[in-house]
Amino acid sequence: MMMTISILLFLFLVSLSLYKAYTNTKDVIINDIQYKSIEPNEPHINLLQISDMHLENISISPEQLYNQLKDNKIDLITITGDFLDRKRSIPKLIPYLKVFNKLNTKYGIYVVFGNHDYILKKQDLNLLKSTLEQYNCTVMQNQHQKLVINGDVLNIIGIDDSSTNRSDLFKSYDNISPGYNLVITHDPNIVLEMKNHHFDYLLSGHFHGGQIHWPKPYHLAKLGRKLMKMNMVKGLHFYDNKPFYISEGLGQTVLNIRIGSRPEITYHKLSIKNITEKVTSKAI
C-alpha cells in the first residue's frame, strides 16, 4: 500500500513539475538592453531582437506577440535564426511575419538563419527564404548592408550560422564602409573567432538560456563549452572588450518546456552618437 502511495505521489510531483515547466514557455520576459550610457536627448535607434522562434514548439501566438510589441517605438527589427525545422511549419510563420510588418519600422527587418533552419532540404530552405523576403525581410548570409541614418553609417552584418560551418567572416566584411558595425548571427560562439573583425555590437541566440537550466545547463557543453565555462549563456557579455548579446529565444526545441529560463523579447537601444564618432575616427 505504501509503495503504491509513494509511486502515485512521485507521478503527481513529476506531472506538476512538467506542467509548471510548460507554463514557463508562456511567461515571456521583456528585456531592455543598453550596453553603454545614452544622454536623455541623444539620438538613438530602438532595435527589436527576436530569436529562436522554433515554430514547432512556440507557446506565444501572433496576437499575443503583437500585443506585447504594439506600444513600443521600433526602428529596426532583427531575427537571429532558428525559425523552424519542418517544411509544414512555414505557413505557421506567415502570421508572425505579418505582425512584424504591422509595426512599420523605419529601417526594416533583417534576419539570419540558424542550425535548425538548415535541417530543411534545399528546396524547402529556398521556400523559407522566399517567404521571408515576400514579407519584407532582408535575409543575410555572410553579407552586409549599409544604412545611412541622418548622415551616419550603420553597417548591418549578417554572419551565417557558425555551428553548421556556414560562417564566412571575410565575405561578410568584404568592402565594408567605415561606420558602426552591428552583427546579427545565430551562434554566439562566432565571437571567439572575431578578434580581427571589428564589431560595435553583436546579437545572437542559439542557447535558449539553457532552456532546461537546472541546476546548470550542462547540455550546452556541446553547443558552446568555452562560453559556458565563462558563464556566457544568455544576456549581455563582453569578449575582447566587445559587447554581444545572447537571447534566450521565443520558442523551444525538442520539448516545449523551460526550467530556469523564459522566452524572451529584447529591445536594444543603440546610440547614433557612437556611429558618428566611429565614422569620424576612421576618417582621420
GIKA-V709346 format. One record per pair of residues at least 4 apart in sequence whose C-alpha atoms are under 7 Angstrom apart, sorted by the first residue. I is the first residue (numbers start at 1). J is the second residue. D is the distance in whole Angstrom. If there is no record, write none. Layout:
i=I j=J d=D
i=I j=J d=D
This chain:
i=1 j=5 d=6
i=2 j=6 d=6
i=3 j=7 d=6
i=4 j=8 d=6
i=5 j=9 d=6
i=6 j=10 d=6
i=7 j=11 d=6
i=8 j=12 d=6
i=9 j=13 d=6
i=10 j=14 d=6
i=11 j=15 d=6
i=12 j=16 d=6
i=13 j=17 d=6
i=14 j=18 d=6
i=15 j=19 d=6
i=16 j=20 d=6
i=17 j=21 d=6
i=18 j=22 d=6
i=19 j=23 d=6
i=20 j=24 d=6
i=21 j=257 d=5
i=21 j=258 d=5
i=21 j=259 d=6
i=22 j=256 d=6
i=22 j=257 d=4
i=22 j=258 d=6
i=23 j=27 d=7
i=24 j=257 d=7
i=24 j=258 d=6
i=24 j=262 d=6
i=25 j=59 d=6
i=25 j=257 d=6
i=25 j=258 d=6
i=25 j=262 d=6
i=25 j=263 d=6
i=26 j=59 d=6
i=26 j=60 d=6
i=27 j=262 d=6
i=27 j=263 d=7
i=28 j=262 d=6
i=28 j=263 d=5
i=28 j=264 d=6
i=29 j=262 d=6
i=29 j=263 d=6
i=29 j=264 d=5
i=29 j=265 d=6
i=30 j=264 d=6
i=30 j=265 d=5
i=30 j=266 d=6
i=31 j=265 d=6
i=31 j=266 d=5
i=31 j=267 d=6
i=32 j=266 d=6
i=32 j=267 d=5
i=32 j=268 d=6
i=33 j=267 d=6
i=33 j=268 d=5
i=33 j=269 d=6
i=34 j=268 d=6
i=34 j=269 d=5
i=34 j=270 d=7
i=38 j=42 d=6
i=38 j=271 d=6
i=43 j=271 d=6
i=43 j=272 d=6
i=43 j=273 d=7
i=44 j=269 d=7
i=44 j=270 d=5
i=44 j=271 d=4
i=44 j=272 d=5
i=45 j=75 d=6
i=45 j=269 d=6
i=45 j=270 d=5
i=45 j=271 d=6
i=45 j=272 d=7
i=46 j=73 d=7
i=46 j=74 d=5
i=46 j=75 d=5
i=46 j=76 d=7
i=46 j=267 d=7
i=46 j=268 d=6
i=46 j=269 d=5
i=46 j=270 d=7
i=47 j=74 d=6
i=47 j=75 d=6
i=47 j=76 d=5
i=47 j=77 d=6
i=47 j=267 d=6
i=47 j=268 d=5
i=47 j=269 d=6
i=48 j=74 d=6
i=48 j=76 d=6
i=48 j=77 d=5
i=48 j=78 d=6
i=48 j=266 d=6
i=48 j=267 d=5
i=48 j=268 d=6
i=49 j=77 d=6
i=49 j=78 d=5
i=49 j=79 d=6
i=49 j=265 d=7
i=49 j=266 d=5
i=49 j=267 d=6
i=50 j=78 d=6
i=50 j=79 d=5
i=50 j=80 d=7
i=50 j=249 d=7
i=50 j=250 d=7
i=50 j=265 d=6
i=50 j=266 d=7
i=51 j=79 d=5
i=51 j=80 d=5
i=51 j=81 d=6
i=51 j=205 d=6
i=51 j=247 d=6
i=51 j=249 d=5
i=51 j=250 d=6
i=52 j=80 d=7
i=52 j=81 d=6
i=52 j=82 d=5
i=52 j=83 d=6
i=52 j=205 d=7
i=52 j=206 d=7
i=52 j=249 d=5
i=52 j=250 d=6
i=52 j=251 d=6
i=53 j=58 d=7
i=53 j=82 d=6
i=53 j=83 d=5
i=53 j=249 d=6
i=53 j=250 d=5
i=53 j=251 d=4
i=54 j=58 d=6
i=54 j=82 d=6
i=54 j=83 d=5
i=54 j=84 d=5
i=54 j=251 d=5
i=54 j=252 d=6
i=54 j=253 d=6
i=55 j=83 d=6
i=55 j=84 d=5
i=55 j=89 d=6
i=55 j=251 d=7
i=56 j=84 d=7
i=56 j=89 d=7
i=57 j=251 d=6
i=57 j=252 d=5
i=57 j=253 d=6
i=57 j=256 d=5
i=58 j=250 d=7
i=58 j=251 d=4
i=58 j=252 d=6
i=59 j=251 d=7
i=60 j=64 d=6
i=60 j=65 d=6
i=61 j=65 d=6
i=62 j=66 d=6
i=62 j=95 d=6
i=62 j=96 d=5
i=62 j=99 d=7
i=63 j=67 d=6
i=64 j=68 d=6
i=65 j=69 d=6
i=66 j=70 d=6
i=66 j=99 d=6
i=70 j=103 d=7
i=74 j=105 d=6
i=75 j=105 d=5
i=75 j=106 d=5
i=75 j=107 d=6
i=76 j=105 d=6
i=76 j=106 d=6
i=76 j=107 d=5
i=76 j=108 d=5
i=76 j=109 d=6
i=77 j=108 d=6
i=77 j=109 d=5
i=77 j=110 d=6
i=78 j=109 d=6
i=78 j=110 d=5
i=78 j=111 d=6
i=79 j=110 d=6
i=79 j=111 d=5
i=79 j=112 d=7
i=80 j=111 d=6
i=80 j=112 d=5
i=80 j=113 d=7
i=80 j=184 d=6
i=80 j=185 d=6
i=80 j=186 d=5
i=80 j=204 d=6
i=80 j=205 d=6
i=81 j=111 d=7
i=81 j=112 d=5
i=81 j=113 d=4
i=81 j=114 d=4
i=81 j=186 d=5
i=82 j=113 d=6
i=82 j=114 d=4
i=82 j=115 d=6
i=82 j=116 d=5
i=82 j=117 d=5
i=83 j=117 d=6
i=84 j=89 d=7
i=84 j=116 d=6
i=84 j=117 d=6
i=85 j=116 d=5
i=85 j=117 d=5
i=85 j=119 d=6
i=85 j=120 d=6
i=86 j=120 d=6
i=87 j=120 d=7
i=87 j=124 d=6
i=89 j=93 d=7
i=90 j=128 d=6
i=93 j=97 d=6
i=94 j=98 d=6
i=95 j=99 d=6
i=96 j=100 d=7
i=97 j=101 d=6
i=97 j=135 d=6
i=98 j=102 d=6
i=99 j=103 d=7
i=109 j=136 d=7
i=109 j=137 d=5
i=109 j=138 d=6
i=110 j=137 d=6
i=110 j=138 d=5
i=110 j=139 d=6
i=111 j=137 d=7
i=111 j=138 d=6
i=111 j=139 d=5
i=111 j=140 d=6
i=112 j=139 d=6
i=112 j=140 d=5
i=112 j=141 d=7
i=112 j=158 d=6
i=112 j=160 d=6
i=112 j=185 d=6
i=112 j=186 d=7
i=113 j=117 d=6
i=113 j=160 d=7
i=113 j=161 d=7
i=113 j=186 d=7
i=114 j=118 d=7
i=114 j=161 d=5
i=114 j=186 d=5
i=115 j=119 d=7
i=115 j=161 d=6
i=115 j=163 d=7
i=115 j=164 d=6
i=120 j=124 d=6
i=120 j=125 d=6
i=121 j=125 d=6
i=122 j=126 d=6
i=123 j=127 d=6
i=124 j=128 d=6
i=125 j=129 d=6
i=126 j=130 d=6
i=127 j=131 d=6
i=128 j=132 d=6
i=129 j=133 d=6
i=129 j=139 d=7
i=130 j=134 d=6
i=131 j=135 d=7
i=132 j=136 d=7
i=132 j=137 d=5
i=133 j=137 d=5
i=133 j=138 d=6
i=140 j=158 d=5
i=141 j=158 d=6
i=141 j=159 d=6
i=141 j=160 d=5
i=142 j=158 d=6
i=142 j=159 d=5
i=142 j=160 d=5
i=142 j=167 d=7
i=142 j=168 d=6
i=142 j=171 d=6
i=142 j=172 d=4
i=143 j=157 d=6
i=143 j=158 d=6
i=143 j=159 d=7
i=143 j=171 d=7
i=143 j=172 d=4
i=144 j=155 d=7
i=144 j=156 d=5
i=144 j=157 d=4
i=144 j=158 d=6
i=144 j=172 d=6
i=144 j=173 d=7
i=145 j=155 d=6
i=145 j=156 d=5
i=145 j=157 d=7
i=146 j=153 d=7
i=146 j=154 d=6
i=146 j=155 d=5
i=146 j=156 d=6
i=147 j=153 d=6
i=147 j=154 d=5
i=147 j=155 d=6
i=148 j=152 d=5
i=148 j=153 d=5
i=148 j=154 d=6
i=149 j=153 d=6
i=152 j=275 d=6
i=152 j=276 d=6
i=153 j=179 d=5
i=153 j=180 d=6
i=153 j=275 d=7
i=154 j=179 d=6
i=154 j=180 d=5
i=154 j=181 d=6
i=154 j=275 d=7
i=155 j=179 d=6
i=155 j=180 d=6
i=155 j=181 d=5
i=155 j=182 d=6
i=156 j=181 d=6
i=156 j=182 d=5
i=156 j=183 d=6
i=157 j=172 d=6
i=157 j=181 d=7
i=157 j=182 d=6
i=157 j=183 d=5
i=157 j=184 d=6
i=158 j=172 d=7
i=158 j=183 d=6
i=158 j=184 d=5
i=158 j=185 d=6
i=159 j=167 d=6
i=159 j=168 d=7
i=159 j=169 d=7
i=159 j=172 d=6
i=159 j=184 d=6
i=159 j=185 d=5
i=160 j=166 d=6
i=160 j=167 d=5
i=160 j=185 d=6
i=161 j=165 d=7
i=161 j=166 d=5
i=161 j=167 d=5
i=161 j=185 d=7
i=161 j=186 d=6
i=161 j=187 d=6
i=162 j=166 d=6
i=162 j=167 d=5
i=162 j=187 d=6
i=162 j=190 d=6
i=163 j=187 d=6
i=168 j=172 d=6
i=169 j=173 d=6
i=170 j=174 d=6
i=178 j=279 d=6
i=178 j=282 d=6
i=179 j=275 d=6
i=179 j=278 d=6
i=179 j=279 d=5
i=180 j=200 d=6
i=180 j=275 d=5
i=180 j=278 d=6
i=181 j=199 d=5
i=181 j=200 d=5
i=181 j=201 d=7
i=182 j=199 d=6
i=182 j=200 d=6
i=182 j=201 d=5
i=182 j=202 d=6
i=183 j=199 d=7
i=183 j=201 d=6
i=183 j=202 d=5
i=183 j=203 d=6
i=184 j=202 d=6
i=184 j=203 d=5
i=184 j=204 d=6
i=185 j=203 d=6
i=185 j=204 d=5
i=186 j=204 d=5
i=186 j=205 d=5
i=186 j=206 d=6
i=187 j=204 d=6
i=187 j=205 d=6
i=187 j=206 d=5
i=188 j=204 d=5
i=188 j=205 d=7
i=188 j=246 d=7
i=189 j=224 d=6
i=190 j=194 d=7
i=195 j=240 d=7
i=200 j=242 d=7
i=200 j=243 d=7
i=201 j=242 d=7
i=201 j=243 d=5
i=201 j=244 d=6
i=202 j=243 d=7
i=202 j=244 d=4
i=202 j=245 d=6
i=203 j=244 d=6
i=203 j=245 d=5
i=203 j=246 d=6
i=204 j=245 d=6
i=204 j=246 d=5
i=204 j=247 d=6
i=205 j=246 d=5
i=205 j=247 d=5
i=205 j=248 d=6
i=205 j=249 d=6
i=207 j=233 d=6
i=207 j=248 d=7
i=208 j=247 d=7
i=208 j=248 d=4
i=208 j=249 d=5
i=209 j=233 d=6
i=209 j=234 d=5
i=209 j=248 d=5
i=209 j=261 d=6
i=210 j=217 d=5
i=210 j=220 d=7
i=210 j=261 d=7
i=211 j=258 d=5
i=211 j=259 d=6
i=211 j=260 d=7
i=211 j=261 d=5
i=212 j=217 d=6
i=212 j=258 d=5
i=212 j=259 d=5
i=212 j=260 d=6
i=212 j=261 d=7
i=213 j=217 d=5
i=213 j=259 d=6
i=213 j=260 d=5
i=213 j=261 d=6
i=214 j=259 d=7
i=214 j=260 d=6
i=220 j=224 d=6
i=220 j=225 d=7
i=221 j=225 d=4
i=221 j=228 d=7
i=224 j=228 d=6
i=225 j=229 d=6
i=226 j=230 d=7
i=227 j=231 d=6
i=227 j=232 d=5
i=227 j=233 d=7
i=228 j=232 d=5
i=228 j=233 d=6
i=232 j=237 d=7
i=233 j=246 d=7
i=234 j=246 d=5
i=234 j=247 d=6
i=234 j=248 d=6
i=235 j=245 d=5
i=235 j=246 d=5
i=235 j=247 d=6
i=236 j=244 d=6
i=236 j=245 d=5
i=236 j=246 d=7
i=237 j=243 d=6
i=237 j=244 d=5
i=237 j=245 d=6
i=238 j=242 d=5
i=238 j=243 d=4
i=238 j=244 d=6
i=239 j=243 d=7
i=247 j=264 d=7
i=248 j=262 d=7
i=248 j=263 d=6
i=248 j=264 d=6
i=249 j=263 d=6
i=249 j=264 d=5
i=250 j=263 d=5
i=250 j=264 d=5
i=250 j=265 d=7
i=251 j=263 d=6
i=252 j=256 d=5
i=252 j=257 d=7
i=258 j=262 d=6
i=272 j=276 d=6
i=273 j=277 d=6
i=274 j=278 d=6
i=275 j=279 d=6
i=276 j=280 d=6
i=277 j=281 d=6
i=278 j=282 d=6
i=279 j=283 d=6
i=280 j=284 d=7
